[in-house]
Amino acid sequence: MPGSAGTIGGGVPDPLHYIGALMAEAWRTAWVTGASSGIGRALAVALASSGVKVAASSRSGDRLAELARLDANIVPHPLDVRDSAVTATVVQSIASSLGPIDLAVLNAGIWEAMSSRHFSAAKVAYAMAVNYQGIANGVEALLPAMIERGRGHIALVASIAGYRGLSPATAAYGPSKAAVINLAETLRNDLAARGIAISLINPGYVDTAMTSDSKFPMPFIVTAEDAAQRILRGLRKRRFEIAFPWQLVALTKVARLLPYPMFFWYARTFLAPPRR
């Protein structure tokens, strides 16, 4: 006898039904910001090599052109994510030329060490403008079309540095990433009800140009290519949080649970880089 949807006779699962469901969830068009270097570049290459049309954005048109020469599936879309109007225009252009955006990885970000001795409100504002407001601009541009279609996947790239105030060097960077974490948590339930997945990506130390000038130890550091593969595995499973490496994630998540006296001792003893 015929089975119900997704089954064949006798209630046996129909593999073709599940293959079809997976194909329906396949990414056809992806948008990656911060794509000219580091994790963004590695993600763009990995997605393109799997057959996804990738709209690659960053401020560097030259680097994007170089990236596009690696794979015909990569299409440059230069962008400064701080500009909300231009961000909206780029998203519309991608949809018009490549098709609706199935996956967006909002990855553009900056890092600059800053200690209390050299505290700069201007550096804090710049970090927030790129690392947080740049992501908010992307979300605003993406949501109307995704909500109308009732599907889509948006990944927000934060950092384990946003879990808690881990070291003086992150006085500009860490708060901007904490804001991204809070934004992802805030959006998740509402958008899930609308068929849109939100993923929060919290990497530890990744060997990129951004970290090349760091003077403090970076335990469990991974390559950008390794990071990209870990991220893609998590995105394919539609995980909310994709955090790595597990050793550093475990240490920093324990730090989130500590009461302030114990946390400040822990941060002072294990996390503070040399003073400058």
C-alpha positions in Angstrom: 0.0 0.0 0.0 1.2 3.6 -0.6 2.8 5.2 2.4 2.4 8.7 3.8 4.5 11.5 2.6 8.2 10.6 3.1 7.5 6.8 3.3 6.9 3.9 1.0 4.7 0.9 1.7 4.7 -0.3 5.3 5.9 3.0 6.6 9.5 2.5 5.4 11.3 5.8 4.9 11.5 6.8 1.2 15.1 7.9 0.5 14.1 9.9 -2.5 11.9 12.0 -0.3 14.8 12.9 2.0 17.2 13.5 -0.9 14.6 15.9 -2.4 14.4 17.6 1.0 18.1 18.0 1.1 18.2 19.4 -2.4 15.5 21.9 -1.5 17.8 23.1 1.3 20.9 23.3 -0.9 22.6 26.7 -1.2 22.5 28.1 -4.7 23.6 31.6 -4.0 25.7 32.7 -1.0 27.0 36.1 0.1 30.2 36.4 2.0 31.4 39.7 3.4 35.0 40.2 4.5 35.8 37.8 1.6 39.2 39.2 0.5 41.2 37.6 3.2 41.2 35.1 6.1 38.1 33.1 7.0 35.9 35.0 4.4 38.3 34.2 1.6 38.5 30.5 2.6 34.7 30.2 2.9 34.2 31.8 -0.5 36.6 29.4 -2.2 35.2 26.4 -0.4 31.6 27.3 -1.3 32.4 28.1 -4.9 34.3 24.8 -5.3 31.2 22.9 -4.2 29.1 24.6 -7.0 27.6 27.5 -5.0 27.4 30.9 -6.7 29.3 33.2 -4.3 28.9 36.9 -4.1 32.1 38.1 -2.5 32.3 41.4 -0.7 35.0 43.5 0.9 36.4 47.0 0.6 39.3 45.8 -1.6 38.2 45.6 -5.2 41.7 44.4 -6.3 41.7 41.5 -3.8 38.2 40.5 -4.8 39.2 40.5 -8.5 42.1 38.2 -7.6 39.8 36.0 -5.7 37.3 35.8 -8.5 40.0 34.5 -10.8 40.3 31.4 -8.7 36.8 30.2 -9.5 34.1 31.3 -12.0 31.5 30.8 -9.3 32.9 33.8 -7.4 31.5 37.2 -8.3 33.0 40.4 -6.8 30.7 42.9 -5.1 32.9 45.5 -3.5 31.4 47.0 -0.3 32.1 48.9 2.8 29.7 47.3 5.3 29.5 50.5 7.3 27.3 52.1 4.6 23.8 50.8 5.1 22.4 52.3 1.8 25.2 50.7 -0.3 24.8 47.4 1.6 21.1 47.3 0.6 22.0 48.1 -3.0 24.6 45.3 -3.2 22.1 42.8 -1.8 19.6 43.8 -4.4 22.3 43.5 -7.1 23.3 40.1 -6.0 19.7 38.8 -6.0 19.1 40.3 -9.5 22.3 38.9 -11.0 22.8 35.6 -9.2 19.4 34.8 -7.7 17.9 35.0 -4.2 20.5 34.7 -1.4 20.1 31.4 0.3 23.1 31.8 2.7 24.8 35.0 3.9 27.9 34.8 6.0 28.4 38.3 7.6 32.0 38.0 8.3 33.6 41.5 7.7 35.5 42.6 10.8 38.6 44.4 12.1 40.8 43.7 15.1 43.2 46.1 16.8 44.8 45.5 20.1 44.0 48.3 22.7 45.0 48.4 26.3 43.8 50.8 29.0 47.0 52.8 28.8 46.2 53.6 25.2 42.4 53.6 25.4 40.8 55.3 22.4 37.1 56.0 22.1 37.7 56.4 18.3 39.0 52.9 18.1 36.0 51.6 20.0 33.6 53.4 17.7 35.4 52.1 14.6 35.3 48.5 15.9 31.6 48.8 16.6 30.9 50.4 13.2 32.5 47.5 11.3 32.1 44.5 13.6 28.6 45.2 14.8 26.9 47.8 12.8 28.2 46.3 9.6 26.5 43.0 10.5 23.3 44.9 11.4 23.4 46.6 8.0 23.6 43.2 6.3 20.8 41.7 8.3 18.5 44.7 7.5 19.2 44.3 3.8 18.7 40.6 3.8 15.6 40.1 5.9 12.7 41.5 3.8 13.3 39.1 0.9 14.0 36.1 3.1 10.9 36.8 5.2 8.8 37.0 2.0 10.2 33.7 0.7 9.9 32.1 4.1 13.5 30.7 4.0 17.1 31.6 4.2 20.2 31.3 6.4 22.2 34.1 7.9 25.4 33.5 9.8 26.8 36.2 12.0 30.6 36.0 12.7 31.5 37.0 16.3 34.3 35.5 18.4 34.9 33.7 21.7 36.3 37.1 22.7 32.7 38.2 23.0 31.9 35.7 25.7 33.3 37.9 28.5 35.9 40.6 29.0 38.8 38.3 28.6 41.9 40.5 28.3 42.9 44.2 28.1 43.9 43.9 24.5 40.3 43.2 23.5 38.9 46.4 24.9 37.7 47.6 21.5 37.2 44.2 19.8 35.5 42.2 22.5 32.5 44.5 23.2 31.7 44.6 19.4 31.7 40.8 19.3 29.6 40.6 22.5 27.0 42.8 20.7 27.0 40.4 17.8 26.4 37.4 20.1 23.5 39.2 21.8 22.0 40.1 18.4 22.1 36.5 17.1 20.5 35.3 20.3 17.8 38.0 20.1 17.0 37.2 16.4 17.1 33.4 16.6 13.6 32.4 17.8 11.6 35.0 15.9 13.3 34.2 12.6 13.2 30.5 13.1 9.4 30.8 13.2 9.6 32.5 9.8 11.7 29.8 8.3 15.0 31.6 8.5 18.0 30.1 10.3 20.4 32.1 12.3 23.9 30.8 13.0 26.4 32.4 15.4 30.1 31.7 14.5 32.5 32.1 17.4 36.0 31.2 16.3 39.0 31.2 18.6 42.4 32.1 17.2 42.7 31.8 13.4 45.9 32.3 11.5 45.1 35.3 9.3 46.5 38.7 8.5 44.3 40.1 11.3 46.2 38.0 14.0 49.7 38.2 12.4 50.7 41.2 14.5 49.5 39.8 17.9 52.2 39.7 20.5 50.5 37.4 23.0 50.2 33.6 22.9 47.4 32.2 20.8 46.7 28.7 22.0 45.0 26.1 19.7 45.3 28.4 16.7 43.9 27.0 13.4 44.3 27.9 9.7 41.7 29.9 7.8 41.0 26.8 5.7 40.5 24.6 8.7 38.2 27.3 10.2 36.2 27.5 6.9 35.6 23.7 6.9 34.5 23.7 10.5 32.1 26.5 9.8 30.6 24.9 6.7 30.0 21.6 8.6 28.1 23.5 11.2 26.1 25.5 8.7 25.1 22.4 6.8 23.7 21.1 10.0 22.0 24.4 10.7 23.6 24.7 14.1 22.9 27.9 16.0 26.4 28.2 17.5 29.5 27.1 15.7 32.4 27.6 18.0 36.0 26.2 17.8 38.5 24.9 18.8 36.7 23.0 21.5 39.5 23.3 24.0 39.5 27.1 24.0 35.7 27.2 23.8 35.5 25.0 26.9 37.9 27.2 28.8 36.1 30.5 27.9 32.6 29.1 28.5 33.7 28.0 32.0 34.9 31.6 32.5 31.3 32.8 31.7 30.0 30.9 34.7 32.5 32.2 37.3 31.4 34.9 39.8 33.3 38.1 39.4 36.1 37.6 42.0 37.0 34.2 40.6 36.6 35.5 37.0 38.9 38.5 37.5 41.6 36.2 39.1 41.2 33.8 36.2 41.5 36.6 33.6 44.5 38.2 35.4 46.3 34.9 35.8 45.7 33.2 32.5 44.3 35.6 29.9 46.1 38.9 30.3 48.8 39.6 27.7 52.0 41.5 28.6 51.2 45.2 29.4 52.3 47.7 26.8 
